[in-house]
Amino acid sequence: MDCKIDYQAPADLLKGRNILVTGAGSGIGRAAALSYARHGATVILLGRTTAKLEKVYDEIEAAGGPQPAIFPLNFEGAVLKDFHDMAETLDKEFGRLDGLLHNAGLLGRITPFEQYNPELWEQVMQVNINGPIWMTQALLPLLKYSADSSVIFTSSSVGRVGRAYWGAYSVSKFATEGFVEVLADELEHLGNIRVNSLNPGATRTQMRKTAYPAEDVSTLRTPEDIMPTYLWLMGPDSRGHNGGKFDAQPAKA
Ligand SMILES: NC(=O)c1ccc[n+]([C@@H]2O[C@H](COP(=O)([O-])OP(=O)(O)OC[C@H]3O[C@@H](n4cnc5c(N)ncnc54)[C@H](OP(=O)(O)O)[C@@H]3O)[C@@H](O)[C@H]2O)c1
């Protein structure tokens, strides 16, 4: 499991690329959107809270980045038609997609399985895996138009080794890693689309704080610290890597 934390991205790494980031309004997704824009990408900011997306939009504009776009979407309740409508809009606006970072995620509850609420379980599976899968299906034609497109699914250490009480979150991340293997193998012959999974590792965000409320956050890397791997995997330097499992930071000793 490869980690590129020391990667130095050229300033124009993503110049001319259209990249969609889900969950772009906060946490790791916000940092990725800002970082991709800083490296030249036109970023499509997708998320459920428009006000947060607008703030990121303003930050990109203030920094002189390429004009981004906002696409409000709540994975809960989103159906296939929503993803196809979205693909149609993006096709009209941009004509192709060169990158897709599936980052939006829901923790659910950390609780014994016997007490896990089935509705919450479904919600977590919808946001973390089912929604992203159908969104990917709808966007595949746009990704195929690109000469070099990168699809990144966000995993977690509990998507590689199961952990007690992590319930639907852990299962959704296992499913994510499995889906990446299936899709990567299926698209391998095309040569212009790569699909990989990326585990950010313990990162200072709201989700991490909810999962570990007593943790000293000063010991954690920030979303900005882990961006080198996000840039490497999105940009052309990772060409040829397909179906891989990557880490954005070295595992804690
Ligand atoms: N932080 C860590 O230590 C860590 C470790 C391993 C994996 N991860 C993974 O990294 C990714 C980002 O996590 P984070 O730590 O940055 O979490 P976060 O701060 O909680 O951000 C999650 C993002 O997902 C969006 N989101 C949640 N539900 C959504 C829905 N129904 N529809 C659309 N967007 C939705 C949120 O939107 P709002 O802002 O509008 O709520 C937010 O932008 C997740 O996939 C997570 O599983 C994080």
The ligand as an ORCA input file, in Angstrom:
! r2SCAN-3c Opt
* xyz 0 1
  N     -10.973     12.071      8.914
  C     -10.484     10.858      9.007
  O      -9.702     10.566      9.926
  C     -10.827      9.810      7.986
  C     -10.200      8.561      8.072
  C     -10.505      7.580      7.140
  C     -11.395      7.849      6.111
  N     -12.011      9.071      6.048
  C     -12.924      9.315      4.919
  O     -12.588     10.535      4.290
  C     -13.743     11.121      3.702
  C     -13.888     12.560      4.161
  O     -14.093     12.541      5.547
  P     -13.856     13.809      6.514
  O     -13.067     13.309      7.628
  O     -13.401     14.971      5.727
  O     -15.352     13.971      7.040
  P     -16.267     15.239      7.266
  O     -15.463     16.380      7.737
  O     -17.403     14.738      8.088
  O     -16.777     15.548      5.791
  C     -17.660     14.675      5.136
  C     -18.159     15.338      3.889
  O     -19.161     14.482      3.295
  C     -20.315     15.257      3.026
  N     -21.550     14.465      3.128
  C     -21.981     13.755      4.196
  N     -23.171     13.223      3.933
  C     -23.499     13.596      2.663
  C     -24.624     13.384      1.836
  N     -25.686     12.713      2.273
  N     -24.629     13.895      0.600
  C     -23.593     14.634      0.156
  N     -22.502     14.905      0.898
  C     -22.453     14.386      2.139
  C     -20.312     16.334      4.116
  O     -21.137     17.411      3.736
  P     -21.547     18.543      4.818
  O     -20.326     19.333      5.066
  O     -22.614     19.294      4.129
  O     -22.018     17.796      6.034
  C     -18.832     16.678      4.170
  O     -18.494     17.593      3.158
  C     -14.921     10.219      4.082
  O     -15.210      9.341      3.016
  C     -14.385      9.457      5.285
  O     -15.034      8.219      5.429
  C     -11.747     10.057      6.946
*
